[in-house]
Amino acid sequence: MSDGPAATTTSEEKNFMPTNVLVSGAPERIAQVSTVLRDQDCTVVEVDDLDAVPAACAKAGAHAFDAYLQMPAYVAIEGKTALERLHHFYAQGVLARFPAMNAAVPSLKPGGRITVVAWPLPAEVATDDDIEARRALYRVLAHGAQADGGDDLVVRVLGSSTSAEDIVLAALGRETIRAAAAESLSGVSYADWRVELLGLVSIES
């Protein structure tokens, strides 16, 4: 005797199914969003050191996560001169996000999401020029992730003042705020941009 029609999952129910999310950043930053993520029935893998993200992704394997949330990490500014301090901030701060992102992209499932939350700037590197430089680096980071992840990957870049609740909504594709998406690269497709970039032998900088 039949038990009746098999149960089906509605689109509304799918929106609330558990999601595996990789979160990196400073412990206090991770804690803020992890609590909200778990309230949304998400499974969270926390990595409080950007240098440890590749190992965490290797352990999880390819296509292990639905989303990667890259939060700000703590950077102690070092150096005796302004140039030394600026170099340390960018090398150990913004640029340190690139290897972590490179490891995270292959660990995302098709249709995955990446949300990058900007660093709060210390006073000594908070001039208008430095703010614009940092924004440009975030855009390049987002473009690189998009190029490697393909059109199915969704990339968002959010400001440092975005609340934990709104960050999570963006990370899960339920944003109610106007998230800043990765911009187009002067009309060049991500695939073409990636080919051009990988074809470079040398470049002046």
N, C-alpha and C positions, 0 to 999 in steps of 0.2 A: 504494500500500500504506500502511495506516495505521501511524503511529508509536506507536500505543497511546493509552490515555486521557490526556487533558490533565492536567497537574499541577495539583493543588489546594493551597490554603493552609489549613492547619489553624488552629484557634483558638489553639493554643499558639504556632505560628509567628507569628501576627499580634501576639501580645503582645511580640514581640522585633523587630518591624519598626522601622526608623528613625523617630524622632519629632523634629519641628522644635520647638525650645524657645527662647523669648525669655527672657533672664535680665538683670535690671537690679540695680544695687547698687554697692558699693565694689569696686574691682578685686580685692582680696584675698578678698572674700566671693564674688565671681563665680568666681574661680579654684577655690575649694574645691568648688563644686558642678559646675562645667563639666567638670572631670576625671572625676567620677563619671558625669555624663550621657553623655559621649563613650564611656566604658567600656560604657554601655548602648546603644551604637550610635545615639545621638541626634545630630542636627545642632543646634548651639548658636549663637545670635546674641547677642553680648554687648554690653550698653550700660552703661557705667560712670558715666553722668550721667542722673539722672531727667529732667532737662529735655530730653534728647535722645531719650527714648523715643517721643514722638509722631512725630518725623522718621523713626526706624527703622521704626515701624509703617506710616507712609505709604509708605515705600520698598518694604516687603515686600508691601503690599496687603492687602485684606480676606481673611480666612480663610487666612492664610499659616502660622499657628502652631497646633500641637496643645496647647501649654501656655505659660503665662507664669509665671515664677518671680521674684517681687519680693523680693530680698534686702535687708538693711540697707545703707544708704549712709553714707558718712562725713559728719558734720556738725560743723564747728568751732563751738563755742558762743561767741557774741559778746554783748557788753553789759556795762555797768558795774554795773548793779543786778540784783537777783534777777528782777524783772519783765521787764527787757530780755532777760536770758538765757533765761528761760522762753519768752518770746514768740518769740525766735529759734529755739529748739529745736523748738517745735511748728510754726512757720511754714515753716522750712527743712527740717525733718525729717519728722515724721508727715504733715503736711498736703501736703507736696510729692509724696506718693505718689498723691494723688487725680488730678491731671492725667495722670500716667503711666498710671494704671489706666484712665482714660477713653479713652485712645488705644489701650490694649492690647486691651480687650474686643472691639472690632469686628475686630481682626486675628486672632482665634481661630476655629478651625474649629468647626462644630456639635459639641457634646459635648466641647468643650475644657475644660482645667483651669487654675485659678489657684491658686497657692500663695503666701501672704504670710508672710514670716518677720519676726518682731518686731525692733524696734531694741533693742540693749543700752542701758540708760539710764545717762547720766553721773551721778555722785554727787549733783550739785546739784539734780537733778530726779528723784531716786529715792525720794521719800517715798511712803507708801501711797496718798495721794490722787492723786499724779501717775501712779503705776503703774496705778491704776484708770482714770484719764482716758485714758491711752494705750490700754489694752485696749478701752475704749468706742469710741475713734476707729477702731481696727482693725476692730471689729465693724461700725461704720457703713460703713467702706470696703468690707468684704466684702459687706454688704447691698446697697450701691449697685451693685457689680459684678454681683451676682446679679440685681438688678432689671433691669439693662440687658442682661445676657446671657441671661436666661430660664432655665427649669427645666433645660435641657440642660447648662448650665454648672455645673461642680463647683468650689466655692471652699473652700479650707482656710486656716486661720490657725495658724501654728506659733510656739512660743516661741523666744527668741533662743538658747537652749542646745541646740536640736535639732541633731544631727550632720548633716554633709553627706550621708551615706549615707541617713539617714532622710528628709531633706528631698527628695532625689531620688525615693525610693520613693513619697512622698506626691504629688509633682509628676506622676509617671507612673501614679498609680493603683494602686500595688503596695505601699501602706503596710503596715507591720507594727506601727506605733505607733498610739496612739489620737490621731489628729489632731483638733484642735478645729475643727469645721465652723461655718460661719456659722449663727447661731441664728435662730429664727423671730422675727419682729417683732410680738410680742404677738398672734399669730394672724392678722395681716394678710398677705395674699399679696404676693409681691415685685411682681407686676404692679400690684396695687391701690396698694401703697406708692409705686411710681414715679409713677402717675397723680396721687396726692395731692401728692407732692413737686413735680412739674412744674406743678401747678395753683396753687401758692403765689404770691401777688403780693407780700406782705410778711409779715414775722414779727419779733416781738421776741426778742432774744437777750441 
